[in-house]
């Protein structure tokens, strides 16, 4: 067993140090720092399924086991004396010398031990007295009967209740014999159970050894898997380094974007404003020319129509009394046929338009696009400027990988595992070599127990044969001296039963006392505390083994008894099928973080990452030409145009009166006249006025609408134009200042996040390795299975069966006493007497 521990320790050391590249001191692997990539997927560690199921269900015989446990609880109801055992071991660690046993502390401990064992002591004393006195009583009984005393006289006295006594003795003896048969059956069952379970022990031994081999064979596979998954983290780091322009440069770009892009967007909107202003000025010029030309034509048309209409009204036909009022009314409205708006006096916009044309000769949009391109080129600049650092980091990663591989080859894992497997194979062969001897010894034990059972069976045989012969041969009417041969044989068989009971009972009780003292104490002091794990508390008591050694297990394994490692904690971890790494607390002996700091993420790599410096001073958002172009736009003069004069004119109507309304009114008045030349003339004038509105007024109104929109747009564009241009230039200059002077802070901040992300990959790997080492690698369930199997074999298979054996046999011994008494009493009714009672009147009653 000691060698198993040592070999197992070597395995764990090798595997632990092999996988140690996965651990490091950075633990910030939260989603907040994982900015660019999802969590790493390391897959599942190859698992092993162990065969041993260290669980025992006794079946029907379990009822007997529970009865024995209940009896032992009655005998020994005290709780497990952990403190007493610890004190006894610690105070007598060097052995008792001279008169040390007389020391008060030792006397107290002895009294406490006696009190704890009081139930066993009392029953043992009673058993010893039974062993001592039964042969003496049997000898005295025989001598007494030889002297025709103690029922030895072959004479039966007449009793009126003779039949009742005989029936009572017979019933009691039958009941006693039945219980004796039950006791023998219990005893034999326990004896046979030991033999049966010894065969089951071979299966437990075989499966436990196979589990240990599986443990040894799978552990290197699991270790290799853990070591191989370092490549997963490494490849992800390499992927991020290859995309450092997109990742780091993109983050720097995103941080600067909040200042740079709005400034460039405002400048780009200025180019749109320039084009809109030019289009508006051109529209104003065109519309104004159209309106000025239309005004002249419309004025001539209105004058001609007014003169013609005046001539019509001056005709003789208007002098008649009926139409005079109508003509006068129409004549009063002739002044309304005149122009209302005057576009000839509006200021020209040729100068601002010429200035704007000069401004637009410079392609400001292209200049701004260059600024966008320069800013969007940040990832490429980061990639180019960090090319050397990335190359060095990749070299360090390759170097670390090589160091890890070299480190794993330093330990002879394969030879150690091969030796461990050979050791298991040889151990299994050695154990199996003892199987024939164990079977032979068990056969001898089985024969001995059967012989013991046969002693009781012999007594039972005489009892039942005696009862059978006596009952069948008994004649109620026969006198004691005239009883038949069969009845006499029954009585003799019962007396033989008595003799064999005296011969065997003390031997059987000796066996019972011996097995009771041994088996009972083992059950109470070993099996029960092992079942509830109280025994581990004794073994794990600090300074139990040596006054200067706190814990025994780490002292044996690591020569460091101060490590907080106990056999109980080791068992619990292994029972939960955790890894041997956590069960043995190997992290207290092997500093994996130190190894990681030297290999995986060392100071040299941290220094390289901290030296990342991105220079964006060469980035130009807006060339001087573009800035001058914006200033020239502000100085084109569109802000000096008299927009109010334009708006005043365009808000007026083209004519004083709406020509369509005037024509409709004129036609309505003509309809009031009698049909004739005057009516037709007035309707002709109305038609002419409508034609003038259609041909001249409508186009002018359209031109006025266009002019109004253009003027309003120009007015909106020119409103506070210098201030707007100044704000755009200030924003661009502020962004350029940020890039030139304060970008180092942004670069440092984003670089730290990028480094945290890189370190986060290693942290994920180390956390995964730590969890795998604790829970999935080298799962030590076989160790707890060995302890549980030993408990099953020693306690459930052997101790419980031995205790059941003495329980049944002890009951038989106790039942032999009433069997002796009843057999002696009943034999008197079956045996043929030498003399009998005679009465003078000749009446005899042998009932």
ABEGO torsion letter per residue (X at the ends): XAAAAAAAAAAAAAAAAAAAAABBABABABAAABAABBBBBAEBBBBBBBABBBBBBAEAAAAAAAAAAAAAAAABABBBBAAAAAAAAAAAAAEBBEAAAABAAAAAAAAAAAAAAAAAAAAAAAAAAAAAAAAAAAAAAAAAAAAGBGGABBBBBBBAAAAAAAAAAAAAAAAAAAAAAAAAAAAAAAAAAAAAAAAAAAAAAAAAAAAAAAAAAAAAAAAAAAAAAAAAAAAAAAAAAAAAAAAAAAAAAAAAAAAAAAAAAAAAAAAAAAAAAAAAAAAAAAAAAAAAAAAAAAAAAAAAAAAAAAAAAABAAAABAAAAAAAAAAAAAAAABBBABBAAABBBAAAAAAAAAAAAABBAAAAAAAAAAAAAAAAAAAAAAAAAAAAAAAAAAAAAAAAAAAAAAABBAAAAAAAAAAAAAAAAAAAAAAAAAAAAAAAAAAAAAAAAAAAAAAAAAAAAAAAAAAAAABBAABBAAABBAAAAAAAAAAAAAAAAAAAAAAAAAAAAAAAAAAAAAAAAAAAAAAAAGAAAAAAABBGAABAABABAAAAAAAGBAABBBBAAAAAAAAAAGBBAAAAAGAAAABBAAAAAAAAABBAAAAAAAAABBBBAAABBABBAAAAAAAAAAAAAGAAABBAAAAAAAAABBABABBAAAAAAAAAAAAAABBBEAAAAAAAAAAAAAAAAAAAAAAAAAAAAAAAAAAAAAAAAAABGAAAAAAAAAAAAAAAAAAAAAAAAAAAAAAAAAAAAAAAAAAAAAAAAAAAAAAAABGBAAAAAAAAAAAAAAAAAAAAAAAAAAAAAAAAAAAAAAAAAAAAAAAAAAABBBABBBBBAAGBBBAX
